[in-house]
Amino acid sequence: TVGHFQDSSAVKAVVSDRRLGKGEYLLSMVTTLPRYGVDAVVTRYVENCLAYILGDAIAPEVVEAGDLAARTGAVMTLDNKDAYYIDLRPAMNRDLVDEVAGDGVGGWTDHGKGSDMRNLPRNFCRLDNLMPFWLVPPEKNEGKACIVLKGPTREQFPDATAALKVEARLEKLYFLHTLMYVKAAEGDPVLTYEVGYADGTTAVIDLRNKVDIADWWMGKDLANAQVIFREGEKCLYCTQWVNPTPKVPISTLTVRSRGNAIPIVLSVTGKKVFTQRIDKTE
């Protein structure tokens, strides 16, 4: 099978030559056996590869493989054309700016000037040059730009959002979020997203502390989360979820606190299911 050139998730042929230690390795994912001896181009390609492999020299343009184990998680990125922005505005309950800690008004988690996210970019932007997100300007949403749910020291915030409308077929979801005042062990669930499908079924996504998300203070990349925005000691994470049933439209998304941390959710971007045909004839 041949992957469509516009489908970023399709598997395509790869040829890679890398130097490793005193040797090298050559990876070729080009299907050649059925066409060897029939197709002149494929035949020459195979013979050239074999001659190179059996020779003693390493081509001077071959680059070092590098540290293949340097990163524990996959780098998350998405093309703009594949992005579907879920509208979180109906559930947003806080501004990005808080002037006075503990006064019950203002924004973020009500912890004051040094503990808010006033310098976060606005509108549609690509954070860390990797992920596109829709960051709602508070002045265009009655002063609300994020979802803050209840947790330690902040019992006054809601337990969960109402079901937010999605109505799209999506391969993946990317959550832009963070936590404060985490009172959970590593691996404990701290935040839940509930995905409601058009067929009436539900997927429950339990995010684990220090695996899928963590406290925003001095944060670092995790097994399934990347620090995608950083300001001093404060950070936001991007967490990926792969939809097990991408052919079924997602109808709703609900965000729920587990009560052992204060969750803050700013944006959710979906990766649209690729539907374009290679052969458009019926």
C-alpha positions, 0 to 999 in steps of 0.5 A: 500500500502507498500512503497519501502524501498529505496523510502525516500518519501514513507509513512511507518508505524510508532509507536511512544510513547512519554511523554508529561507533566504528561501524554503520547501519543501513535501513531500507523500507523500500519494497523491492523483492517483487520487482527485482529483475523486472523493474530496471530502477529497482534492480539497480537500487538493490545492486547498489545497496548490496555493493555498498553494504559488502564494501569496506568504505563508509561514505563520508556524508553519513552522519552519526546516529546520536544517542538513540535513548536520549529521550524517553517520550515521543516529540509531539507535533501536529500540522495546522491542517490536521488540527481541530480545536475543541471549544472550551469556552463554555466551561472556562471559569477563570482569567489568566491574571490574579492580582491578590492571593486568596481574595476570591476574585481574579484569575488562575488559582487565586494564588496571586501575581507570582503564581498566575499565567499572565504572560501566556500567548493568546489566540491561535499559536504554536507553542514551543514551535511544535503544537498548535493550540487555541488560547482564548483571549479572556477579553473575548470570553467575559474575562475567562481563559482557562478551566480551574477545578477543585483541589487541595486549598481550593475546594471552592472550584467545581469538581468537573465541567459540563459535557463540552461539544466536540462533534468530530472524528479525531485520531488523537487528542492533545491536552494543554494543562498543568497542576498545582498543589499536587497531593498524590503519589507518582502514578496516581490518577490526578485528572480525568477526561471523559470522551463521549462518542456518537454511538453512546459509548464512553472512554475514560482517560485517567492521567497519572501524576508524573507520567501524563502530567505533573505539578507546574513548578520546575516541571520536566518532560515525562513519559507521556507529556512534554513541557511545551511552555515555560516561564521561570519555574512555571510550566504547562504540559502537552499530553497525548491521547490516542483514540482507540476508535477514531472512526466513531465521531467524538460527541463530547468531552468532560474534564473531572478533578480527582481532588488530589491536585488543582487541575488547570486546562487551557486548550485541547487540540484534536488530530483530524482523521484523514479522509482524502482518497488517493483514487477519487474515482468512484 
